[in-house]
């Protein structure tokens, strides 16, 4: 009897030890992917916080310099939907490793081109980096979402994607400070160092956590067809496009808007703008928690509320002449706009089979980043044509309204949605 009790105790202790080991491995993976994507998002937004300085250093106009901000999401959007198939085939970790190597090299290239004042070379470097940034983001989201149970997926993904606003806020806040001390090109090595440290942490955690799906040998056409027959995927992509458009419009043009319309210094306008992405650290995780814990994994109520509150706030920022009101609106808007990001990835990932989640998330991020790429450029064209910001804000308002409309008619995700639209 004592022997059986001892054996039973040993089994339980081993189970506890295994559970603790798996938890530590998951935390290391989560922190590693979080830091990696924060570093790459710092790289994306860094030129926006000092756009007039960048333009002067490269000898171009600000409307041309903003292409440096849009270059990364542009190549991300163009290539990510195809690379999602390779994420499913080769596994998340291998694709993250490849992406990290490319983004580190592109970061060094960016630093050199910026020092030399070579606009075309810097633009090319950021286009190359965008491909790798997209791979890292999609594969990391797939890795984190696949490592937890369905009941905790929204929460886990929500926590992970707080890395993006953290990176954006760091870029907006530190960009002017680094530029004033070392030159604006000194912002690029920050991404290189952060990426290397983060990948080392991810590698250490990955050894104790098996999360990659089985190799998917289906054809590209079959994977695309399996993903695109789900109505939730289409609605999720459209809502992501609308939300990311609004988000990147404000992130890219708000520093210049505040500097011009309110005569603020570059440092102060960057600091105030940093409030907008920084609120995502709370809301992106909060959206997943609310959806998982309070709404029984229903995603649409969160999406509807986010677009509904965002719409009047974008209008308020455009029309008010009171700086304190703008700051308050930025805090609230930064919170609610990014609530959508905390749930839309779960909304799409949970309606497709495990072996094609990389492809599904690649389509979603392609749509979202297309909005991120296009919004600053469309806004820049409108600003240049009218010499005012009114029509640029109107564009962002229209897209936010589109997101609200789509969220009202979209089907809910969940188990029932997996058969929705199938044969």
DAJO-V420412 format. One record per pair of residues at least 12 apart in sequence whose ideal C-beta (glycine too) atoms are under 8 Angstrom apart, sorted by the first residue. I is the first residue (numbers start at 0). GAP is how many residues later the second one is. Records with the same first field share a line. If there is no record, write none. Layout:
I->GAP + GAP
//
This chain:
20->187
21->186 + 187
23->181 + 184
24->180 + 181 + 182 + 183 + 184
25->121 + 122 + 179 + 183
26->178
27->173 + 174 + 176 + 177 + 178 + 180
28->114 + 115 + 118 + 173 + 176 + 177 + 180 + 182
29->114 + 126 + 129 + 130 + 175
30->170 + 174
31->166 + 167 + 168 + 169 + 170 + 171 + 172 + 173 + 174
32->63 + 107 + 110 + 111 + 127 + 130 + 165 + 169
33->125 + 126 + 128 + 129 + 132 + 164
34->128 + 159 + 162 + 163 + 166
35->60 + 64 + 100 + 104 + 127 + 158 + 159 + 162 + 163 + 166
36->99 + 100 + 103 + 123 + 124 + 126 + 127 + 130
37->125 + 126 + 128 + 129 + 132 + 156 + 160
38->128 + 151 + 152 + 154 + 155 + 156 + 159
39->63 + 89 + 92 + 93 + 96 + 97 + 127 + 151 + 155
40->92 + 122 + 123 + 124 + 125 + 126 + 127 + 130
41->125 + 126 + 128 + 129 + 132 + 145 + 148 + 149 + 152
42->29 + 60 + 64 + 67 + 86 + 90 + 124 + 128 + 144 + 145 + 147 + 148
43->25 + 28 + 29 + 89 + 123 + 124 + 127
44->24 + 122 + 123 + 126 + 127 + 130 + 206 + 207 + 232
45->125 + 129 + 141 + 142 + 144
46->18 + 21 + 22 + 128 + 137 + 140
47->18 + 21 + 123 + 124 + 127 + 203 + 204 + 207
48->122 + 123 + 124 + 126 + 127 + 206 + 217 + 221 + 224
49->125 + 126 + 129 + 134 + 216 + 220
50->14 + 15 + 18 + 201 + 204 + 205
51->204 + 207 + 214
52->126 + 131 + 213
53->14 + 130
56->57 + 60 + 127 + 128
57->56 + 59 + 60 + 61 + 64
58->58 + 60
59->59
61->194 + 318
62->317 + 318 + 320 + 321
63->55
64->54
65->186 + 187 + 310 + 311 + 314
66->56 + 310
67->54 + 55 + 58
68->183 + 307
69->182 + 302 + 303 + 304 + 306 + 307
70->52 + 55 + 56 + 59
71->54 + 55 + 57 + 58 + 61
72->57 + 175 + 296 + 297 + 299 + 300
73->53 + 56 + 299
74->52 + 53 + 54 + 55 + 56 + 59
75->54 + 55 + 57 + 58 + 61 + 289 + 290 + 293 + 297
76->57 + 289 + 292 + 293 + 295 + 296
78->51 + 52 + 55
79->54 + 55 + 58 + 282 + 285 + 286 + 289
80->281 + 282 + 285
81->138 + 280
82->12 + 48 + 51 + 52 + 55 + 279
83->54 + 274 + 275 + 276 + 277 + 278 + 279
84->131 + 135 + 138 + 139 + 273 + 274 + 277
86->48 + 51 + 52 + 55 + 271 + 272 + 275
87->125 + 128 + 135 + 267 + 268 + 269 + 270 + 271
88->126 + 127 + 128
90->121 + 122 + 124
91->47 + 48 + 50 + 51 + 54 + 119 + 120 + 266
92->46 + 50 + 109 + 113 + 119
94->40 + 41 + 44
95->39 + 40 + 43 + 44 + 47 + 103 + 106
96->102 + 106
97->34 + 37
98->33 + 34 + 35 + 36 + 37 + 40
99->32 + 36 + 95 + 96 + 99
100->31
101->26 + 27 + 29 + 30
102->26 + 29 + 30 + 33 + 88 + 92
103->88 + 91 + 92
105->19 + 20 + 22 + 23 + 26
106->22 + 81 + 82 + 84 + 85 + 88
107->80 + 84
108->12 + 16 + 19
109->12 + 15 + 16 + 19 + 75 + 78
110->74 + 75 + 77 + 78 + 81
112->12
113->70 + 71 + 74
114->68 + 70
133->231 + 232 + 235
136->27 + 228
137->220 + 223 + 224 + 227
138->219
139->20
140->16 + 19 + 20 + 204 + 208 + 220 + 224
141->207 + 215 + 216 + 219
142->68 + 69
143->12 + 13 + 16
144->12 + 200 + 201 + 204 + 212 + 216
145->65 + 67 + 208 + 211
146->62 + 64
149->147 + 200
150->141 + 146
151->140
152->135 + 139 + 193 + 196 + 197
153->133 + 134 + 135 + 137 + 138 + 143 + 145 + 188 + 189 + 192
154->130 + 133 + 134 + 137 + 138
155->132
156->131 + 185 + 188 + 189 + 192
157->126 + 127 + 128 + 129 + 130 + 131 + 184 + 185 + 188
158->125 + 126 + 129
160->123 + 180 + 181 + 184
161->118 + 119 + 120 + 122 + 123
163->113 + 116 + 120 + 177
164->112 + 113 + 114 + 115 + 116 + 119 + 169 + 173
165->111 + 112 + 114 + 115
167->83 + 106 + 109 + 112
168->105 + 106 + 108 + 109 + 111 + 112
170->16
171->79 + 83 + 98 + 99 + 101 + 102 + 105
172->97 + 98 + 101
173->13 + 16
174->12 + 95
175->90 + 91 + 94
176->90
177->12
179->87
212->141 + 142 + 144 + 145
213->141
215->139 + 140
217->137 + 138
222->133 + 136
223->135
225->126 + 127 + 130 + 133
226->125 + 129 + 132 + 133 + 136
227->135
228->192 + 193
229->121 + 122 + 130 + 187 + 188 + 190 + 191
230->179 + 180 + 186 + 189 + 190
231->115 + 116 + 119 + 178 + 179 + 181 + 185 + 188
232->115 + 118 + 119 + 127 + 130 + 131
234->171 + 174 + 175 + 176
235->108 + 111 + 112 + 128 + 131 + 174
236->111 + 126 + 127 + 129 + 130 + 131
237->129 + 164 + 165 + 168
238->64 + 68 + 101 + 105 + 164 + 167 + 168 + 171
239->100 + 104 + 124 + 125 + 127 + 128 + 131
240->126 + 127 + 129 + 130 + 158
241->65 + 129 + 157 + 158 + 160 + 161 + 164
242->63 + 64 + 94 + 97 + 98 + 101 + 125 + 128 + 157 + 160
243->124 + 125 + 126 + 127 + 128 + 131
244->126 + 127 + 129 + 130 + 151 + 154
245->64 + 68 + 91 + 125 + 129 + 150 + 153 + 154 + 157
246->30 + 90 + 91 + 125
247->123 + 124 + 125 + 127 + 128
248->126 + 127 + 130 + 143 + 146 + 147
249->23 + 26 + 64 + 67 + 80 + 83 + 87 + 146
250->22 + 25 + 26
251->123 + 124 + 127
252->123 + 126 + 127 + 130 + 136 + 139
253->15 + 18 + 19 + 22 + 76
254->14 + 15 + 18
255->13
256->132
257->14 + 15 + 68
260->128
261->61
271->54 + 55 + 58
272->57
274->52 + 55 + 56 + 59
275->54 + 55 + 57 + 58
276->57 + 61
277->56
278->52 + 55 + 56 + 59
279->54 + 55 + 58 + 61
281->53
282->51 + 52 + 53 + 55 + 56 + 59
283->54 + 55 + 57 + 58
284->57
285->53 + 56
286->15 + 19 + 51 + 52 + 53 + 54 + 55 + 56
287->54 + 55 + 58
289->12
290->51 + 52 + 55
296->49 + 53 + 116 + 117
297->114 + 116
298->44 + 45 + 47 + 48 + 113 + 114
299->47 + 107 + 110 + 112
301->37 + 38 + 40 + 41
302->36 + 37 + 40 + 41 + 44 + 100 + 104 + 107
303->100 + 103 + 104
304->31 + 34
305->30 + 31 + 32 + 33 + 34
306->33 + 93 + 94 + 96 + 97 + 100
307->96
308->23 + 27
309->23 + 26 + 27 + 90 + 93
310->86 + 89 + 90 + 93
312->16 + 19 + 20 + 23
313->19 + 79 + 82 + 83 + 86
314->78 + 82
315->13
316->12 + 13 + 16 + 76
317->71 + 72 + 75 + 76 + 79
339->63
343->20 + 24
344->16 + 19
345->67
346->66
347->12 + 13 + 15 + 16 + 65
348->12
349->63 + 64
350->62 + 63 + 66 + 67 + 69
351->66
370->28
374->20 + 21 + 24
377->14 + 17
378->13 + 16 + 17
379->12
381->13
//
